[in-house]
Amino acid sequence: MTNNEEFKFQRARYQLRSTLEDCGIKDPRGLRLLEVGFKEGLFLQVCRQAGIEAVGLEVQPDYYKNVHLRQPELELILYDGNHIPLSDASFDIIVSYQVLEHVGSLETTLAECVRLLKPGGIMYHVVPNYRSFYEGHYKVFWWPFLNQTTGRWYLKLLRKYTPYYETLNIVKPKHLRRMMAAYSDKVNILSLGKAEFQKRFTSEQISKVGQPFLRKILEGIHTVPCLKKIFLTTIRASGMYYPLTLIAAKNPIKS
């Protein structure tokens, strides 16, 4: 295994640990999990090693083909981005990491996750927050008030714009709240990521910020306790934390 491959596996293990911790799951063995957008399939492999029955869903044929050839033991599904060919209430956990900003229809994807969750099951989606000050795809400082149109002109002003931008969903906390409100009788939102952001506002995580200017500002704030406290309070209250982490539980069946 190369150093790069080991690094990716370490990241996948971290993702699993963080997900289980945030969802309050101490023993995941025997749980059935669906990953939306499995890409290289590393997270699925880590799940299997942890005793989780993991299934991967992917719309990109190349990713599906490559992972299927390398890891034929994994349960993989290639689908069209609309109706997922799986039965209702099939999974204990549904996860995605930096995927919802790429889906063709955010509403359809969330509706399918609600449908596929078992009663008491949890969905866990990590997605960029466009109400924050960072755009990770272009690694630029971002203004929280920008929408799809003004964001396009901002990137052009920076000479960073590419047509790839048009494939992105500019997701903010209010968008997730509005979409999930349609399922308020079925699903309870546990978090949108405020507590998770504060917990992970560490030197290690700050070092991963790809925008140098923003990273230096965050490093400076992190070293001054009183400034750090004010910063975290302001960010939590304003909804400018990064990323969004949608954690929602499906209501149990009433007896």
C-alpha positions in Angstrom: 0.0 0.0 0.0 1.4 3.4 -1.0 1.5 6.4 1.5 -1.3 8.1 -0.4 -3.5 5.0 -0.2 -2.8 4.7 3.5 -3.6 8.4 4.0 -7.0 7.8 2.3 -7.8 4.8 4.4 -6.9 6.8 7.6 -9.3 9.5 6.4 -12.0 6.9 5.8 -11.5 5.4 9.3 -11.7 9.0 10.8 -15.0 9.5 8.9 -16.5 6.3 10.3 -15.3 7.1 13.9 -16.7 10.7 13.6 -20.0 9.5 12.2 -20.6 6.9 14.8 -19.6 9.3 17.6 -21.9 12.1 16.3 -24.8 9.6 15.9 -24.3 8.1 19.4 -23.6 4.6 18.0 -21.2 2.7 20.3 -21.4 -0.8 18.6 -22.1 -0.7 14.8 -21.7 -4.4 14.2 -24.6 -5.9 12.3 -26.0 -2.5 11.2 -26.9 -2.0 7.6 -25.4 1.2 6.1 -25.9 2.9 2.7 -23.2 5.3 1.4 -24.5 7.7 -1.2 -21.6 8.4 -3.6 -18.9 5.9 -2.7 -16.3 7.1 -5.2 -13.2 4.9 -4.5 -15.1 2.6 -2.1 -12.6 3.0 0.8 -15.3 4.0 3.3 -17.3 0.9 2.4 -14.2 -1.3 3.0 -13.6 0.3 6.4 -17.3 -0.3 7.3 -17.0 -4.0 6.4 -13.9 -4.3 8.6 -15.9 -2.8 11.5 -18.6 -5.5 11.1 -21.1 -3.2 9.3 -23.2 -4.5 6.3 -22.3 -1.7 3.9 -23.9 -0.9 0.5 -22.6 1.7 -1.9 -24.6 3.8 -4.3 -23.0 5.7 -7.2 -24.1 7.6 -10.3 -20.7 7.8 -12.0 -20.1 4.6 -14.1 -16.3 4.9 -13.9 -16.3 4.9 -10.1 -18.7 2.0 -10.1 -16.7 0.0 -12.6 -13.3 0.6 -11.0 -14.4 -0.3 -7.4 -16.4 -3.3 -8.7 -13.2 -4.7 -10.4 -11.0 -4.0 -7.4 -13.4 -5.0 -4.7 -15.9 -7.5 -6.1 -17.0 -8.5 -2.6 -18.5 -5.1 -2.0 -22.3 -4.6 -2.6 -22.5 -1.8 -5.1 -25.4 -0.2 -7.0 -25.1 2.0 -10.1 -28.3 4.1 -10.4 -29.7 7.0 -12.5 -29.8 9.7 -9.8 -33.6 9.4 -9.2 -35.4 6.5 -7.6 -33.0 4.3 -5.8 -33.7 0.6 -6.6 -34.0 -0.6 -3.0 -36.9 -1.4 -0.7 -38.4 1.0 1.9 -37.0 0.9 5.4 -33.8 -1.0 4.3 -31.1 0.8 6.3 -30.1 1.7 9.8 -27.7 4.4 8.7 -27.5 6.4 5.4 -24.4 8.6 4.9 -22.7 10.9 2.4 -19.6 13.0 2.5 -19.3 16.0 0.3 -21.9 14.6 -2.1 -25.2 16.5 -1.7 -23.7 19.6 -3.4 -23.3 17.4 -6.6 -26.6 15.6 -6.8 -29.0 16.4 -9.6 -31.9 17.0 -7.2 -31.3 17.6 -3.5 -35.0 17.2 -2.8 -35.2 13.8 -4.5 -32.1 12.6 -2.7 -33.3 13.5 0.7 -36.8 12.1 0.0 -35.2 8.8 -1.0 -33.1 8.8 2.2 -36.2 9.2 4.3 -37.9 6.4 2.4 -34.9 4.0 2.8 -34.3 4.6 6.5 -35.7 2.1 9.0 -37.8 3.5 11.9 -35.2 4.8 14.4 -32.5 4.9 11.7 -30.2 7.9 11.2 -29.1 9.8 8.1 -25.7 11.6 8.3 -24.8 14.0 5.4 -21.7 16.2 5.3 -22.0 19.0 2.8 -20.3 22.4 2.2 -22.0 25.3 3.9 -22.3 28.2 1.5 -23.3 30.5 4.3 -19.7 30.2 5.5 -16.5 31.9 4.4 -14.9 29.0 2.5 -15.5 27.4 -0.9 -13.6 24.1 -0.9 -13.9 23.1 -4.5 -12.1 26.3 -5.6 -10.3 26.8 -2.4 -11.2 30.5 -2.1 -12.5 32.9 0.5 -16.3 33.0 0.2 -18.9 35.6 1.1 -21.9 34.1 3.0 -24.5 36.2 1.3 -23.7 34.9 -2.2 -26.3 32.9 -4.1 -25.9 30.8 -7.2 -25.8 33.8 -9.6 -23.7 36.2 -7.5 -21.4 33.4 -6.6 -20.8 32.8 -10.4 -19.8 36.5 -10.9 -17.6 36.4 -7.8 -15.6 33.5 -9.1 -15.3 35.2 -12.5 -14.0 38.3 -10.8 -11.4 36.1 -9.1 -10.7 34.5 -12.5 -11.4 31.1 -10.8 -14.7 30.3 -12.6 -15.1 27.1 -14.5 -18.3 25.4 -15.9 -17.9 22.9 -13.0 -19.5 25.6 -10.8 -22.9 25.1 -12.6 -23.0 21.5 -11.3 -22.9 22.6 -7.7 -25.9 23.0 -5.3 -25.3 26.2 -3.3 -26.6 24.7 0.0 -27.2 26.8 3.2 -28.7 25.8 6.5 -32.1 27.3 5.5 -32.3 25.1 2.5 -31.9 21.9 4.5 -34.4 23.1 7.1 -36.9 23.9 4.4 -36.5 20.6 2.6 -36.6 18.5 5.8 -39.7 20.3 7.0 -41.6 18.4 4.4 -40.9 15.2 6.4 -41.4 16.7 9.9 -43.9 13.9 10.6 -41.4 11.2 9.8 -37.9 12.6 10.6 -36.5 14.6 13.5 -33.4 16.8 12.8 -30.8 16.2 15.5 -28.2 18.6 14.2 -27.1 20.7 11.2 -23.5 20.8 12.3 -23.0 23.5 14.9 -21.9 21.3 17.7 -19.8 19.2 15.4 -18.0 22.3 14.0 -17.2 23.5 17.5 -15.9 20.0 18.6 -13.7 19.8 15.5 -12.3 23.4 15.6 -8.8 22.0 16.3 -5.3 22.8 14.9 -5.4 19.6 12.9 -8.7 20.4 11.2 -7.7 24.1 10.6 -4.5 22.9 8.9 -6.7 21.2 6.2 -8.3 24.5 5.1 -7.1 25.0 1.5 -7.3 28.8 1.4 -4.1 30.2 2.9 -5.4 33.6 4.0 -8.4 32.0 5.8 -6.3 29.3 7.3 -3.9 31.9 8.9 -6.9 33.8 10.3 -8.3 30.7 11.9 -4.9 29.6 13.3 -4.6 33.0 14.9 -8.0 32.8 16.4 -7.4 29.3 17.7 -4.4 30.4 19.7 -6.2 33.1 21.7 -8.8 31.6 24.1 -11.0 34.6 24.6 -11.0 35.3 20.8 -11.7 31.6 20.1 -14.8 31.7 22.4 -16.2 34.8 20.8 -15.5 33.4 17.3 -17.3 30.1 18.0 -20.3 31.8 19.6 -20.7 34.2 16.7 -20.3 31.4 14.1 -22.8 29.2 15.8 -25.4 32.0 16.2 -25.0 33.2 12.6 -25.0 29.7 10.9 -21.6 30.3 9.3 -20.0 27.1 10.5 -18.3 24.7 8.0 -19.3 22.2 6.9 -23.0 21.5 7.3 -23.6 18.1 9.0 -27.2 17.1 8.6 -28.0 14.4 11.3 -31.6 13.3 11.3 -33.4 10.3 12.9 -36.5 8.6 11.5 -39.3 8.5 14.0 -40.0 5.0 15.4 -43.3 3.4 14.6 -46.0 4.2 17.1 -47.5 1.3 18.8 
